[in-house]
Amino acid sequence: MILCLATPDGTEEVPVHCAAAGGYGSEEISLSQSLLARLVAGTADLGAVESWGRSNGGLGTPEPPVREALLRGWTEP
C-alpha cells in the first residue's frame, strides 16, 4: 500500500508493506503499530526505514527475529 504523509514540504507518498493475517507474532505486530503511530506523529525517522528498504528490499522478507530487531530500532526514540 502507499502511505501518504503530510510534511512541511508537501505530501510524501511512501510504499508500505503490511502484514497479512497470520504468520506474525504479537510482538512484531505491536512494534509495527508503534512504528506506524510514531510515523504519523512525526517522531520516527522515515529516512532510516527508506534507507533499509533501498539497500535490502530486493533480498526478500527477513526472518521474524530480524524484522523485530529492525522494528525495535526504528521505534526507539
N, CA, C and O atoms as a printed pandas DataFrame, in Angstrom:
     atom_number atom_name residue_name chain_id  residue_number  x_coord  y_coord  z_coord
0              1         N          MET        A               1    0.852   -1.165    0.000
1              2        CA          MET        A               1    0.000    0.000    0.000
2              3         C          MET        A               1    0.897    1.227    0.000
3              4         O          MET        A               1    2.101    1.124    0.234
4              5         N          ILE        A               2    0.321    2.361   -0.257
5              6        CA          ILE        A               2    1.044    3.626   -0.253
6              7         C          ILE        A               2    0.561    4.448    0.934
7              8         O          ILE        A               2   -0.636    4.682    1.100
8              9         N          LEU        A               3    1.510    4.881    1.757
9             10        CA          LEU        A               3    1.208    5.748    2.894
10            11         C          LEU        A               3    1.478    7.180    2.456
11            12         O          LEU        A               3    2.575    7.492    1.993
12            13         N          CYS        A               4    0.491    8.046    2.600
13            14        CA          CYS        A               4    0.646    9.455    2.238
14            15         C          CYS        A               4    0.899   10.263    3.509
15            16         O          CYS        A               4    0.059   10.307    4.408
16            17         N          LEU        A               5    2.069   10.900    3.571
17            18        CA          LEU        A               5    2.449   11.687    4.733
18            19         C          LEU        A               5    2.456   13.163    4.371
19            20         O          LEU        A               5    2.995   13.549    3.333
20            21         N          ALA        A               6    1.864   13.981    5.215
21            22        CA          ALA        A               6    1.911   15.423    5.029
22            23         C          ALA        A               6    3.162   15.923    5.730
23            24         O          ALA        A               6    3.336   15.703    6.929
24            25         N          THR        A               7    4.033   16.594    4.989
25            26        CA          THR        A               7    5.262   17.148    5.548
26            27         C          THR        A               7    5.244   18.654    5.338
27            28         O          THR        A               7    4.416   19.160    4.582
28            29         N          PRO        A               8    6.142   19.376    5.994
29            30        CA          PRO        A               8    6.203   20.821    5.763
30            31         C          PRO        A               8    6.461   21.178    4.296
31            32         O          PRO        A               8    6.111   22.268    3.842
32            33         N          ASP        A               9    7.078   20.245    3.563
33            34        CA          ASP        A               9    7.382   20.488    2.152
34            35         C          ASP        A               9    6.326   19.951    1.198
35            36         O          ASP        A               9    6.498   20.032   -0.019
36            37         N          GLY        A              10    5.244   19.407    1.725
37            38        CA          GLY        A              10    4.186   18.854    0.881
38            39         C          GLY        A              10    3.877   17.423    1.256
39            40         O          GLY        A              10    4.265   16.953    2.325
40            41         N          THR        A              11    3.184   16.739    0.383
41            42        CA          THR        A              11    2.783   15.357    0.628
42            43         C          THR        A              11    3.856   14.410    0.113
43            44         O          THR        A              11    4.371   14.574   -0.993
44            45         N          GLU        A              12    4.182   13.424    0.928
45            46        CA          GLU        A              12    5.161   12.401    0.566
46            47         C          GLU        A              12    4.443   11.068    0.488
47            48         O          GLU        A              12    3.754   10.685    1.433
48            49         N          GLU        A              13    4.589   10.352   -0.618
49            50        CA          GLU        A              13    3.989    9.031   -0.768
50            51         C          GLU        A              13    5.070    7.982   -0.572
51            52         O          GLU        A              13    6.102    8.002   -1.242
52            53         N          VAL        A              14    4.821    7.063    0.356
53            54        CA          VAL        A              14    5.818    6.065    0.732
54            55         C          VAL        A              14    5.197    4.681    0.610
55            56         O          VAL        A              14    4.134    4.434    1.180
56            57         N          PRO        A              15    5.846    3.763   -0.130
57            58        CA          PRO        A              15    5.330    2.397   -0.178
58            59         C          PRO        A              15    5.493    1.734    1.187
59            60         O          PRO        A              15    6.544    1.853    1.816
60            61         N          VAL        A              16    4.460    1.041    1.643
61            62        CA          VAL        A              16    4.473    0.374    2.944
62            63         C          VAL        A              16    4.022   -1.062    2.739
63            64         O          VAL        A              16    3.022   -1.331    2.073
64            65         N          HIS        A              17    4.777   -1.972    3.322
65            66        CA          HIS        A              17    4.392   -3.382    3.279
66            67         C          HIS        A              17    3.659   -3.679    4.572
67            68         O          HIS        A              17    4.127   -3.318    5.652
68            69         N          CYS        A              18    2.535   -4.322    4.471
69            70        CA          CYS        A              18    1.769   -4.618    5.684
70            71         C          CYS        A              18    1.622   -6.126    5.838
71            72         O          CYS        A              18    1.630   -6.884    4.869
72            73         N          ALA        A              19    1.491   -6.519    7.078
73            74        CA          ALA        A              19    1.386   -7.943    7.389
74            75         C          ALA        A              19    0.035   -8.497    6.981
75            76         O          ALA        A              19   -1.007   -7.891    7.234
76            77         N          ALA        A              20    0.070   -9.647    6.352
77            78        CA          ALA        A              20   -1.169  -10.378    6.076
78            79         C          ALA        A              20   -1.556  -11.115    7.349
79            80         O          ALA        A              20   -0.734  -11.302    8.246
80            81         N          ALA        A              21   -2.784  -11.520    7.416
81            82        CA          ALA        A              21   -3.249  -12.243    8.611
82            83         C          ALA        A              21   -2.448  -13.524    8.795
83            84         O          ALA        A              21   -2.240  -14.279    7.845
84            85         N          GLY        A              22   -2.013  -13.756    9.992
85            86        CA          GLY        A              22   -1.294  -14.981   10.306
86            87         C          GLY        A              22    0.199  -14.864   10.023
87            88         O          GLY        A              22    0.620  -14.092    9.161
88            89         N          GLY        A              23    0.983  -15.628   10.747
89            90        CA          GLY        A              23    2.408  -15.676   10.492
90            91         C          GLY        A              23    3.227  -14.608   11.195
91            92         O          GLY        A              23    4.455  -14.636   11.116
92            93         N          TYR        A              24    2.597  -13.680   11.873
93            94        CA          TYR        A              24    3.301  -12.617   12.565
94            95         C          TYR        A              24    2.952  -12.686   14.043
95            96         O          TYR        A              24    1.781  -12.781   14.412
96            97         N          GLY        A              25    3.984  -12.638   14.888
97            98        CA          GLY        A              25    3.771  -12.718   16.317
98            99         C          GLY        A              25    3.235  -11.422   16.885
99           100         O          GLY        A              25    3.293  -10.374   16.241
100          101         N          SER        A              26    2.716  -11.503   18.086
101          102        CA          SER        A              26    2.121  -10.324   18.717
102          103         C          SER        A              26    3.147   -9.221   18.949
103          104         O          SER        A              26    2.814   -8.039   18.859
104          105         N          GLU        A              27    4.399   -9.594   19.249
105          106        CA          GLU        A              27    5.445   -8.578   19.460
106          107         C          GLU        A              27    5.721   -7.809   18.165
107          108         O          GLU        A              27    5.844   -6.584   18.182
108          109         N          GLU        A              28    5.817   -8.519   17.062
109          110        CA          GLU        A              28    6.076   -7.869   15.775
110          111         C          GLU        A              28    4.907   -6.962   15.377
111          112         O          GLU        A              28    5.112   -5.863   14.861
112          113         N          ILE        A              29    3.701   -7.425   15.618
113          114        CA          ILE        A              29    2.526   -6.605   15.310
114          115         C          ILE        A              29    2.527   -5.348   16.163
115          116         O          ILE        A              29    2.269   -4.256   15.658
116          117         N          SER        A              30    2.815   -5.493   17.452
117          118        CA          SER        A              30    2.859   -4.346   18.354
118          119         C          SER        A              30    3.938   -3.348   17.935
119          120         O          SER        A              30    3.702   -2.140   17.929
120          121         N          LEU        A              31    5.115   -3.855   17.587
121          122        CA          LEU        A              31    6.201   -2.973   17.129
122          123         C          LEU        A              31    5.815   -2.258   15.835
123          124         O          LEU        A              31    6.099   -1.071   15.672
124          125         N          SER        A              32    5.170   -2.973   14.919
125          126        CA          SER        A              32    4.728   -2.365   13.658
126          127         C          SER        A              32    3.723   -1.243   13.911
127          128         O          SER        A              32    3.797   -0.179   13.298
128          129         N          GLN        A              33    2.785   -1.495   14.821
129          130        CA          GLN        A              33    1.794   -0.472   15.154
130          131         C          GLN        A              33    2.446    0.725   15.827
131          132         O          GLN        A              33    2.059    1.867   15.579
132          133         N          SER        A              34    3.429    0.470   16.675
133          134        CA          SER        A              34    4.150    1.565   17.326
134          135         C          SER        A              34    4.904    2.405   16.303
135          136         O          SER        A              34    4.906    3.634   16.374
136          137         N          LEU        A              35    5.543    1.730   15.353
137          138        CA          LEU        A              35    6.266    2.462   14.314
138          139         C          LEU        A              35    5.305    3.311   13.491
139          140         O          LEU        A              35    5.587    4.477   13.217
140          141         N          LEU        A              36    4.185    2.740   13.101
141          142        CA          LEU        A              36    3.211    3.498   12.320
142          143         C          LEU        A              36    2.707    4.709   13.104
143          144         O          LEU        A              36    2.572    5.798   12.546
144          145         N          ALA        A              37    2.430    4.522   14.394
145          146        CA          ALA        A              37    1.965    5.638   15.229
146          147         C          ALA        A              37    3.030    6.727   15.314
147          148         O          ALA        A              37    2.711    7.915   15.263
148          149         N          ARG        A              38    4.295    6.326   15.445
149          150        CA          ARG        A              38    5.376    7.316   15.512
150          151         C          ARG        A              38    5.559    8.018   14.171
151          152         O          ARG        A              38    5.859    9.211   14.138
152          153         N          LEU        A              39    5.383    7.297   13.068
153          154        CA          LEU        A              39    5.469    7.938   11.754
154          155         C          LEU        A              39    4.371    8.982   11.604
155          156         O          LEU        A              39    4.617   10.088   11.123
156          157         N          VAL        A              40    3.163    8.626   12.017
157          158        CA          VAL        A              40    2.036    9.560   11.934
158          159         C          VAL        A              40    2.284   10.785   12.804
159          160         O          VAL        A              40    1.957   11.907   12.418
160          161         N          ALA        A              41    2.867   10.561   13.987
161          162        CA          ALA        A              41    3.138   11.663   14.913
162          163         C          ALA        A              41    4.363   12.482   14.504
163          164         O          ALA        A              41    4.601   13.563   15.041
164          165         N          GLY        A              42    5.132   11.961   13.554
165          166        CA          GLY        A              42    6.327   12.675   13.121
166          167         C          GLY        A              42    7.515   12.487   14.049
167          168         O          GLY        A              42    8.448   13.290   14.028
168          169         N          THR        A              43    7.495   11.430   14.871
169          170        CA          THR        A              43    8.576   11.212   15.827
170          171         C          THR        A              43    9.479   10.042   15.459
171          172         O          THR        A              43   10.381    9.704   16.226
172          173         N          ALA        A              44    9.262    9.425   14.319
173          174        CA          ALA        A              44   10.121    8.337   13.848
174          175         C          ALA        A              44   10.892    8.826   12.620
175          176         O          ALA        A              44   10.429    9.708   11.896
176          177         N          ASP        A              45   12.053    8.254   12.401
177          178        CA          ASP        A              45   12.900    8.631   11.271
178          179         C          ASP        A              45   12.534    7.793   10.050
179          180         O          ASP        A              45   13.004    6.666    9.896
180          181         N          LEU        A              46   11.712    8.340    9.207
181          182        CA          LEU        A              46   11.297    7.629    7.999
182          183         C          LEU        A              46   12.491    7.357    7.097
183          184         O          LEU        A              46   12.506    6.365    6.368
184          185         N          GLY        A              47   13.486    8.226    7.142
185          186        CA          GLY        A              47   14.671    8.036    6.317
186          187         C          GLY        A              47   15.385    6.729    6.605
187          188         O          GLY        A              47   15.917    6.098    5.692
188          189         N          ALA        A              48   15.404    6.313    7.876
189          190        CA          ALA        A              48   16.059    5.053    8.242
190          191         C          ALA        A              48   15.324    3.865    7.620
191          192         O          ALA        A              48   15.950    2.922    7.135
192          193         N          VAL        A              49   14.014    3.921    7.638
193          194        CA          VAL        A              49   13.204    2.847    7.054
194          195         C          VAL        A              49   13.403    2.814    5.541
195          196         O          VAL        A              49   13.591    1.746    4.959
196          197         N          GLU        A              50   13.361    3.979    4.909
197          198        CA          GLU        A              50   13.560    4.061    3.458
198          199         C          GLU        A              50   14.946    3.577    3.053
199          200         O          GLU        A              50   15.098    2.863    2.062
200          201         N          SER        A              51   15.949    3.967    3.821
201          202        CA          SER        A              51   17.319    3.563    3.520
202          203         C          SER        A              51   17.470    2.049    3.583
203          204         O          SER        A              51   18.089    1.444    2.708
204          205         N          TRP        A              52   16.898    1.437    4.629
205          206        CA          TRP        A              52   16.959   -0.012    4.736
206          207         C          TRP        A              52   16.253   -0.648    3.535
207          208         O          TRP        A              52   16.763   -1.602    2.947
208          209         N          GLY        A              53   15.091   -0.124    3.176
209          210        CA          GLY        A              53   14.342   -0.681    2.053
210          211         C          GLY        A              53   15.101   -0.599    0.743
211          212         O          GLY        A              53   15.084   -1.541   -0.049
212          213         N          ARG        A              54   15.772    0.533    0.511
213          214        CA          ARG        A              54   16.547    0.676   -0.728
214          215         C          ARG        A              54   17.710   -0.315   -0.754
215          216         O          ARG        A              54   18.025   -0.875   -1.804
216          217         N          SER        A              55   18.341   -0.533    0.385
217          218        CA          SER        A              55   19.515   -1.406    0.448
218          219         C          SER        A              55   19.172   -2.892    0.497
219          220         O          SER        A              55   19.936   -3.725    0.009
220          221         N          ASN        A              56   18.021   -3.225    1.086
221          222        CA          ASN        A              56   17.715   -4.627    1.363
222          223         C          ASN        A              56   16.400   -5.130    0.804
223          224         O          ASN        A              56   16.116   -6.325    0.884
224          225         N          GLY        A              57   15.600   -4.255    0.246
225          226        CA          GLY        A              57   14.259   -4.633   -0.198
226          227         C          GLY        A              57   14.220   -5.770   -1.191
227          228         O          GLY        A              57   13.261   -6.540   -1.211
228          229         N          GLY        A              58   15.242   -5.889   -2.014
229          230        CA          GLY        A              58   15.248   -6.931   -3.033
230          231         C          GLY        A              58   15.692   -8.287   -2.523
231          232         O          GLY        A              58   15.710   -9.260   -3.277
232          233         N          LEU        A              59   16.049   -8.361   -1.254
233          234        CA          LEU        A              59   16.562   -9.613   -0.691
234          235         C          LEU        A              59   15.469  -10.515   -0.133
235          236         O          LEU        A              59   15.752  -11.613    0.346
236          237         N          GLY        A              60   14.241  -10.063   -0.191
237          238        CA          GLY        A              60   13.144  -10.860    0.358
238          239         C          GLY        A              60   12.845  -10.454    1.787
239          240         O          GLY        A              60   13.491   -9.571    2.351
240          241         N          THR        A              61   11.860  -11.109    2.356
241          242        CA          THR        A              61   11.420  -10.783    3.710
242          243         C          THR        A              61   12.373  -11.398    4.727
243          244         O          THR        A              61   12.636  -12.599    4.683
244          245         N          PRO        A              62   12.896  -10.578    5.651
245          246        CA          PRO        A              62   13.777  -11.127    6.682
246          247         C          PRO        A              62   13.019  -12.068    7.619
247          248         O          PRO        A              62   11.791  -12.033    7.693
248          249         N          GLU        A              63   13.755  -12.889    8.314
249          250        CA          GLU        A              63   13.176  -13.792    9.310
250          251         C          GLU        A              63   12.616  -12.977   10.473
251          252         O          GLU        A              63   13.059  -11.852   10.707
252          253         N          PRO        A              64   11.641  -13.534   11.210
253          254        CA          PRO        A              64   10.998  -12.792   12.300
254          255         C          PRO        A              64   11.947  -12.120   13.294
255          256         O          PRO        A              64   11.705  -10.964   13.641
256          257         N          PRO        A              65   13.012  -12.770   13.775
257          258        CA          PRO        A              65   13.883  -12.068   14.735
258          259         C          PRO        A              65   14.552  -10.837   14.123
259          260         O          PRO        A              65   14.764   -9.836   14.808
260          261         N          VAL        A              66   14.877  -10.910   12.854
261          262        CA          VAL        A              66   15.499   -9.771   12.171
262          263         C          VAL        A              66   14.476   -8.655   12.008
263          264         O          VAL        A              66   14.789   -7.486   12.234
264          265         N          ARG        A              67   13.251   -9.010   11.615
265          266        CA          ARG        A              67   12.200   -7.994   11.470
266          267         C          ARG        A              67   11.947   -7.295   12.795
267          268         O          ARG        A              67   11.817   -6.072   12.839
268          269         N          GLU        A              68   11.877   -8.070   13.882
269          270        CA          GLU        A              68   11.625   -7.470   15.193
270          271         C          GLU        A              68   12.772   -6.548   15.597
271          272         O          GLU        A              68   12.534   -5.478   16.157
272          273         N          ALA        A              69   14.008   -6.949   15.321
273          274        CA          ALA        A              69   15.158   -6.100   15.653
274          275         C          ALA        A              69   15.119   -4.800   14.851
275          276         O          ALA        A              69   15.411   -3.732   15.389
276          277         N          LEU        A              70   14.766   -4.883   13.586
277          278        CA          LEU        A              70   14.639   -3.676   12.767
278          279         C          LEU        A              70   13.547   -2.765   13.329
279          280         O          LEU        A              70   13.755   -1.563   13.499
280          281         N          LEU        A              71   12.402   -3.341   13.610
281          282        CA          LEU        A              71   11.291   -2.545   14.138
282          283         C          LEU        A              71   11.643   -1.892   15.476
283          284         O          LEU        A              71   11.286   -0.740   15.722
284          285         N          ARG        A              72   12.344   -2.631   16.336
285          286        CA          ARG        A              72   12.775   -2.046   17.624
286          287         C          ARG        A              72   13.674   -0.835   17.381
287          288         O          ARG        A              72   13.518    0.205   18.019
288          289         N          GLY        A              73   14.606   -0.984   16.460
289          290        CA          GLY        A              73   15.499    0.122   16.152
290          291         C          GLY        A              73   14.776    1.322   15.576
291          292         O          GLY        A              73   15.132    2.465   15.864
292          293         N          TRP        A              74   13.771    1.070   14.772
293          294        CA          TRP        A              74   13.036    2.167   14.142
294          295         C          TRP        A              74   12.033    2.826   15.093
295          296         O          TRP        A              74   11.630    3.968   14.872
296          297         N          THR        A              75   11.630    2.114   16.143
297          298        CA          THR        A              75   10.636    2.694   17.061
298          299         C          THR        A              75   11.259    3.329   18.295
299          300         O          THR        A              75   10.568    3.998   19.064
300          301         N          GLU        A              76   12.563    3.124   18.492
301          302        CA          GLU        A              76   13.205    3.749   19.660
302          303         C          GLU        A              76   13.319    5.249   19.433
303          304         O          GLU        A              76   13.568    5.702   18.315
304          305         N          PRO        A              77   13.132    6.014   20.505
305          306        CA          PRO        A              77   13.238    7.481   20.376
306          307         C          PRO        A              77   14.640    7.936   20.042
307          308         O          PRO        A              77   14.884    9.135   19.904
